[in-house]
Amino acid sequence: MSRFLFVVPPFTGHVNPTIGVALELRARGHDVAWAGVPGATEALLPEGSTFLSAVPDEVAAYVAEAGERRDDARGAAGFKFLQEEVLLPLAEHMVDGVDAAIDAFGADVLIVDQQALGGAVVARRRGIPWATSATTSAELVDPLAALPKVAEDMHRRRVDLQRAHGVPAEVAEAGDLRLSPQVVLAYTVEELTGSLAGTPAGEVPVRFVGPCAVGRPEPTDFPWERLSEDPAVPNVLVSLGTLNAEVGERFWLAAAEAFADQPWVGVFVAPDHLVPDPPPNVIVARRVPQLELLPRVRAVVSHAGHNTVCETLAAGRPLVVAPIRDDQPVVADQVVRAGAAVRVKFARVRADALRTAVDQALTDPGLLAAAERIQASFAAAGGPAGAADALEALVPVT
């Protein structure tokens, strides 16, 4: 029996993929725990999970407040804001807490999310075996390749973070803090990312395991009776993810207009006040049991969040993608290039354009064939079992 500690940021899309891996490790007789920001993180975990707070409550409040302030920051400005105002300050505050969590839990191996840099700092400083949990493929393909000055500035800040917390200079300067030199768990497949040769990730062992979307808690109250059972009237899921629904006021109005009088049933994952007058064929819910719902829809409209894209493709369904910020444009490019999605502009989307894109996703056999091809690739990647195999290989021999 070994002890595996997951170090995560307080973001749904970064916690969810770890749950399936943790359950697989637990089924093999290991102990698992999570360390991170209290409140937001532990609420995402299955009942009975072991959670160790890595920051004081006031830091959790700061992260939540910073997340609200970044709503209008997109593109390079959004990435810079996320790094400077959220992730680097969070890392500073998490180092001591992760240290304490390792001692309290007796961790043998750390699994560190790419946005939980404090965990990687501690792993490097203490020489503990660690894996990177790459919950978005954007970080694998060097998203700042076109902005070398910004990329170098971010790298220097990560080096300074390590030096400030006792990591030797030669270790801090080597490699990339976001990529463990031992193994990187990528919850995708190379068919989507393309070759990693020539990227920072191409210099480290990457284990493509595909989506690990099992075991997470999901809501149970959903009006299943309102879904269509008629093959001629397909169901379509529309979701902007947990962090973006509130910035989509214009998008939701266009989506409601696009779905009106169409032979589809739409499931809009949105607050009621953003879709105040939904058409009769649209269900509006703040949260949905997405994993259970995906097999019953024929297409998904998404912000191109990595988890939603991969979970949709794992169900063999094509997408309409409307990326907003952060890694989403990179993920959207990947799935469009793979032939499984149609892209529309989030900020300037019009009802007629969205209606046309949804119709294409529902009727284009090429999109369906590409989605099913990637579905097969995901199934062959190993999922939680493949991830657990890679992690067990890191356990020190005693």
C-alpha positions in Angstrom: 0.0 0.0 0.0 1.2 3.5 -0.9 0.0 7.0 -0.3 -0.8 9.3 -3.1 -1.5 13.0 -2.6 -3.3 15.1 -5.2 -2.4 18.8 -5.1 -5.0 20.8 -7.0 -6.3 24.4 -7.5 -9.9 25.2 -6.6 -11.3 24.8 -10.1 -13.8 22.2 -11.1 -12.2 21.2 -14.4 -8.9 20.6 -12.6 -10.3 18.5 -9.7 -12.8 16.3 -11.6 -10.2 14.3 -13.7 -8.3 13.4 -10.5 -11.3 11.7 -9.0 -11.4 8.7 -11.4 -7.7 8.2 -11.0 -7.9 8.4 -7.2 -10.8 5.8 -7.1 -8.7 3.4 -9.3 -5.7 3.8 -6.9 -8.0 3.2 -3.9 -9.5 0.1 -5.6 -5.9 -1.2 -5.8 -5.4 -0.8 -2.1 -3.7 2.5 -1.9 -4.5 5.5 0.2 -5.4 8.8 -1.5 -6.0 12.4 -0.4 -6.3 15.8 -1.9 -4.6 19.1 -0.7 -5.7 22.5 -1.8 -8.0 25.4 -1.1 -10.8 24.7 1.4 -14.4 25.1 0.6 -14.4 25.1 -3.2 -12.2 22.1 -3.6 -13.6 19.7 -1.0 -17.1 20.3 -2.2 -16.1 18.7 -5.5 -14.9 15.5 -4.0 -16.8 12.2 -3.4 -18.3 11.7 0.1 -15.7 10.4 2.6 -12.7 11.7 0.7 -9.6 12.9 2.7 -9.0 16.6 2.1 -6.1 18.6 3.7 -6.3 22.4 3.5 -3.1 23.9 2.1 -4.0 27.6 2.7 -5.8 29.8 5.3 -9.4 30.7 4.7 -8.5 34.3 3.7 -6.5 32.9 0.8 -9.5 31.0 -0.4 -11.5 34.3 -0.3 -8.8 36.1 -2.3 -8.8 33.4 -5.0 -12.6 33.6 -5.3 -12.4 37.4 -5.5 -9.6 37.3 -8.1 -11.6 34.9 -10.2 -14.5 37.4 -10.3 -12.2 40.2 -11.4 -10.8 38.2 -14.4 -14.2 37.9 -16.2 -13.3 40.5 -18.8 -9.6 39.5 -19.3 -9.1 37.4 -22.4 -6.3 36.4 -24.8 -2.8 37.2 -23.7 -4.1 39.7 -21.1 -6.3 37.0 -19.6 -3.4 34.5 -19.4 -1.2 37.1 -17.8 -3.9 38.0 -15.2 -4.4 34.3 -14.4 -0.7 33.8 -13.8 0.1 37.0 -12.0 -3.0 37.6 -10.0 -4.2 34.1 -9.2 -1.8 31.2 -9.8 1.5 32.7 -8.6 0.1 34.2 -5.4 -1.8 31.0 -4.7 1.5 29.0 -5.2 3.2 31.3 -2.7 0.6 30.6 -0.1 0.3 26.8 -0.8 3.9 25.9 -0.3 3.9 25.6 3.5 0.5 24.0 3.5 1.5 21.3 1.0 4.6 20.7 3.1 2.4 20.1 6.1 -0.1 18.0 4.2 2.7 15.7 3.0 3.9 15.2 6.6 0.4 14.7 8.0 -0.6 12.2 5.3 2.7 10.5 4.8 2.6 10.9 1.0 4.9 8.7 -1.1 3.9 10.3 -4.4 2.5 13.7 -5.4 0.2 14.3 -8.3 0.4 18.0 -9.0 -2.0 20.0 -11.2 -0.3 22.3 -13.6 -2.0 25.3 -12.0 -1.0 24.2 -8.4 2.6 25.3 -8.7 3.2 25.2 -5.0 3.0 21.4 -5.0 5.6 21.2 -7.7 7.9 23.5 -5.7 7.7 21.3 -2.6 8.2 18.1 -4.7 11.4 19.6 -6.2 12.7 20.9 -2.9 12.1 17.7 -1.0 12.9 15.3 -3.8 9.6 13.5 -3.6 8.4 11.5 -6.7 5.8 13.5 -8.5 3.6 13.5 -11.6 2.0 16.4 -13.4 -1.7 16.3 -13.8 -2.3 18.0 -17.1 -6.0 18.8 -17.1 -5.8 20.8 -20.3 -3.8 19.9 -23.4 -3.1 23.6 -24.1 -0.2 23.6 -21.6 1.3 20.6 -23.5 1.7 22.5 -26.8 3.3 25.7 -25.7 0.4 28.2 -26.0 2.7 31.2 -25.6 5.0 30.1 -28.5 3.9 33.2 -30.4 4.6 35.5 -27.4 8.2 34.6 -26.5 8.7 37.6 -24.2 5.6 36.8 -22.2 6.6 33.1 -22.0 10.1 34.0 -20.8 8.7 36.4 -18.2 6.4 33.7 -16.8 9.3 31.2 -16.8 11.4 33.6 -14.8 8.6 34.1 -12.3 8.3 30.4 -11.8 12.1 30.1 -11.3 12.0 33.0 -8.7 9.1 31.2 -6.9 11.3 28.1 -6.5 14.4 30.0 -5.4 12.4 31.9 -2.8 11.3 28.6 -1.3 14.6 26.9 -1.1 14.9 25.0 -4.4 18.5 24.9 -5.5 19.3 27.2 -8.4 20.4 24.4 -10.7 17.1 22.6 -10.1 15.0 25.7 -10.4 16.5 26.6 -13.7 16.1 23.1 -15.2 13.1 22.1 -17.1 9.6 23.5 -16.6 7.8 23.6 -13.2 4.5 22.7 -15.0 6.0 19.5 -16.4 7.3 16.7 -14.1 10.4 15.1 -15.6 9.1 11.8 -14.2 5.7 11.6 -15.9 2.9 13.9 -17.1 -0.6 12.5 -17.1 -2.4 14.0 -20.1 -6.2 13.5 -20.0 -6.3 13.5 -23.8 -4.8 11.7 -26.8 -2.1 12.6 -29.3 -4.8 12.5 -32.1 -6.0 15.8 -30.6 -2.8 17.5 -29.4 -0.7 16.5 -32.4 3.0 15.8 -32.1 4.6 17.3 -29.0 8.0 17.3 -30.7 9.7 20.7 -30.3 7.5 21.7 -27.3 8.5 21.7 -23.6 6.3 18.6 -23.2 8.2 16.8 -25.9 11.2 16.7 -23.5 9.4 14.8 -20.7 7.5 11.5 -20.5 3.9 12.1 -21.3 1.3 9.4 -20.6 -1.8 10.0 -22.7 -4.6 8.4 -20.8 -7.7 10.0 -22.2 -10.6 11.3 -20.1 -10.9 9.9 -16.5 -14.4 11.1 -16.0 -15.8 8.6 -13.5 -16.8 8.8 -9.9 -17.4 12.5 -9.5 -20.6 13.6 -7.7 -23.3 14.8 -10.1 -26.8 16.3 -9.4 -29.7 13.9 -9.4 -32.6 16.3 -10.0 -33.0 16.6 -13.7 -36.2 16.6 -15.7 -35.4 13.5 -17.8 -39.0 13.3 -19.0 -38.5 16.5 -21.0 -35.8 15.0 -23.2 -36.8 13.8 -26.7 -37.0 10.0 -27.3 -37.7 10.6 -31.0 -34.6 10.1 -33.2 -36.0 12.8 -35.5 -35.9 15.4 -32.6 -32.3 15.3 -31.3 -31.3 16.5 -27.9 -28.5 19.1 -27.8 -26.4 20.1 -24.7 -25.3 23.8 -24.5 -22.8 24.6 -21.7 -20.2 27.3 -21.1 -18.7 25.5 -18.1 -18.8 26.3 -14.4 -16.7 29.5 -14.6 -18.1 31.2 -17.7 -21.9 31.0 -17.5 -22.3 34.5 -16.0 -20.2 36.2 -18.8 -22.4 34.7 -21.5 -25.5 37.0 -21.3 -25.4 37.9 -25.0 -24.5 34.3 -26.0 -27.5 32.8 -24.1 -29.9 35.2 -25.7 -28.6 34.3 -29.2 -28.7 30.6 -28.3 -32.4 30.9 -27.2 -33.2 32.6 -30.5 -31.2 30.0 -32.4 -33.2 27.1 -30.8 -36.6 28.6 -31.1 -38.9 26.7 -33.4 -36.2 24.2 -34.3 -36.7 20.4 -34.3 -34.3 20.0 -31.4 -34.5 19.9 -27.6 -31.9 22.1 -26.0 -30.4 21.6 -22.5 -28.9 25.0 -21.5 -26.6 24.8 -18.5 -27.2 28.4 -17.3 -28.7 30.5 -14.5 -32.4 31.2 -15.0 -31.9 34.9 -15.2 -29.7 34.6 -18.3 -32.4 32.8 -20.2 -35.5 34.6 -18.9 -37.9 33.5 -21.6 -36.7 30.1 -23.0 -38.5 28.5 -25.9 -40.7 25.5 -25.1 -38.1 23.2 -26.5 -35.3 24.4 -24.2 -34.6 23.1 -20.7 -32.6 25.6 -18.5 -30.7 24.2 -15.5 -27.8 25.6 -13.5 -26.3 22.2 -13.1 -26.8 18.9 -15.0 -25.6 15.3 -14.6 -23.3 15.8 -17.6 -21.8 12.3 -17.8 -25.2 10.6 -17.6 -26.7 13.1 -20.1 -24.1 13.0 -22.9 -25.1 9.5 -24.2 -28.6 10.9 -24.7 -27.6 14.0 -26.7 -26.5 14.1 -30.4 -24.3 17.2 -30.2 -22.8 19.6 -27.7 -22.3 23.4 -27.9 -19.4 24.2 -25.6 -16.9 27.0 -24.7 -14.2 24.4 -25.6 -13.3 23.7 -22.0 -11.0 20.7 -22.0 -13.1 18.4 -19.8 -16.3 19.1 -21.7 -14.7 18.6 -25.1 -13.1 15.3 -24.1 -16.1 14.0 -22.3 -18.2 14.8 -25.3 -15.8 13.0 -27.7 -15.6 10.1 -25.3 -19.3 9.7 -25.9 -18.7 9.9 -29.6 -20.6 13.2 -30.1 -19.6 16.1 -32.3 -19.3 19.7 -31.0 -19.9 23.3 -31.8 -17.2 25.3 -30.0 -17.2 28.9 -28.9 -14.0 29.5 -27.0 -13.9 32.4 -24.5 -10.4 32.7 -22.9 -7.5 30.9 -21.3 -6.8 27.5 -22.9 -10.1 27.4 -24.7 -9.0 28.8 -28.1 -6.1 26.2 -28.2 -8.5 23.3 -27.4 -11.0 24.6 -29.9 -8.3 24.6 -32.6 -7.4 21.0 -31.7 -10.9 19.6 -32.0 -11.7 21.5 -35.2 -8.4 20.4 -36.7 -9.3 16.8 -35.8 -12.6 17.2 -37.8 -15.0 16.7 -34.8 -16.2 20.3 -34.3 -17.5 23.5 -35.9 -16.3 26.8 -34.5 -18.3 30.0 -33.9 -17.3 33.3 -32.4 -18.3 33.6 -28.7 -18.3 37.4 -28.4 -20.0 38.1 -31.8 -22.2 35.1 -32.2 -25.4 35.5 -34.0 -28.5 33.3 -33.7 -28.5 32.4 -37.4 -24.8 31.4 -37.4 -25.2 29.3 -34.2 -28.3 27.7 -35.7 -26.4 26.8 -38.8 -23.5 25.4 -36.8 -25.8 23.2 -34.6 -27.5 21.9 -37.7 -24.2 21.0 -39.2 -23.1 19.2 -36.0 -26.3 17.2 -36.1 -26.2 16.3 -39.8 -22.6 16.2 -41.1 -21.5 12.6 -41.2 -17.8 13.7 -41.3 -18.1 15.4 -37.9 -19.8 12.3 -36.4 -17.1 10.0 -37.9 -14.3 12.1 -36.5 -15.9 12.1 -33.1 -16.3 8.4 -33.1 -12.7 7.9 -34.2 -11.5 9.9 -31.3 -13.9 8.0 -29.0 -12.1 4.8 -30.0 -8.8 6.4 -29.4 -9.8 7.5 -25.9 -11.1 4.0 -25.2 -7.7 2.6 -26.1 -5.7 5.1 -24.0 -6.2 3.4 -20.7 -8.2 5.9 -18.7 -7.9 5.8 -14.9 -6.2 2.3 -15.0 -3.5 3.6 -17.3 -3.0 6.7 -15.1 -2.8 4.5 -12.0 -0.2 2.2 -13.7 2.0 5.3 -14.4 1.7 6.5 -10.8 2.4 3.2 -9.2 5.7 3.1 -11.2 6.8 6.2 -9.3 6.5 4.7 -5.8 10.0 4.4 -4.3 11.3 0.9 -3.8 11.9 0.1 -0.1 
